[in-house]
Amino acid sequence: MSNGPTTEQAEQIVEWLIDYGVHEAEEFNIRPDYSGRGMYEDTCVGIVASETRWLFIAIGALVQSGDFDEQAFEWFTRRDSMGYDTIVY
C-alpha cells in the first residue's frame, strides 16, 4: 500500500487531535508495520482508535491548512476490527 501515509504523517494526525483537545494520546496506537486482511505480508502504517471519524476530521484540517495534499483523503480506506477498537490503514 504505497499510497498510504508515513509514520511521521500518522504522528502528525494524532498530534493534531491532541493539540485541539479532541482526544488524549493514549487513545491512539500507531502501527508502522500493520499487515491487514488480504495484504499477503505487505505492510503499511495503521492507526488504532476507538473513534476513527476524528482521524478523517484531522486529515481534512491538515489538507485545508496545506500541511498535507489532497492525496491524504485516499489514506485509511480500509479498516479491521481490533476488539473494542478499529485499525484504519
N, C-alpha and C positions, 0 to 999 in steps of 0.2 A: 504494500500500500504506500507507494512512494509519494502520493499527493497529500499525505497527512502532515500534521504539524511536527515540529521538532520538540524535543523535551523542553527546550528553553521557551518555546511558544506556549506549550501547555502550562508551564510555570507562570508565564505572563497572564494567562487566562485566570488561573487560580489567584494570583496576586491581585488582579483587578477586583475579583469577587470579595476578597478580604479587605482591600482598601476602601471599597464602597459599602462595607458593613453588611454584605449580603449573607456571608457565611464565615465560619471560623475555619482556620487552616486544616484542623484535624478532620474536617468533614470531607476532604478530598484526598485521593491517593493517586498519584501519577504513576502509571506503569510504562516505563520506557521500552519494554520488550514484550508487549502483550501479543499473544497468538490466539486469535478468535476462531470461532467455528468456520470451517471451510477455508482457512488460510494456508493449510498444508505447510506448516512450520515457518511461514513468513511471519515477521513480527512488525509491530508498529507501536506508536505511542497511544496509550489509552488513559482516560481519566475515570476513576471510580467515584461515584457520588450518589447520594440518596435522592437528590432532586436535580436531574440533568437539564431541566429547562433553563436554569440560571447560566449554564455553560454557554448556551446559544445567545442569551442576552449579552453576556460578556463579549462574545465574539462579535456580535453586531456593534457594540460600543467601540471595540478596538478597530473594527473596519472603518467606522464613521470617523474616528479620531485620526485615521491614517496610519496607525501602528501595524495593521495587517491589510493585505489587499483583499479583493473580493473573492479570491480563491478560498479564503478561510471558510466561507459558507459551505464548501464541499467537505470540510473536515467532519469527523464524527458522524458519518451517515449510518454506521452500524452500531448495534448495541447488544449486549448479553446480560442476562440476569446474574447477579452475584449475591444471591440470597436476598437480604433486605435492600441492597444497593444495586446499582446498574453501572456497567462499564460502557462508555461510548468510545468508539475508535474509528 
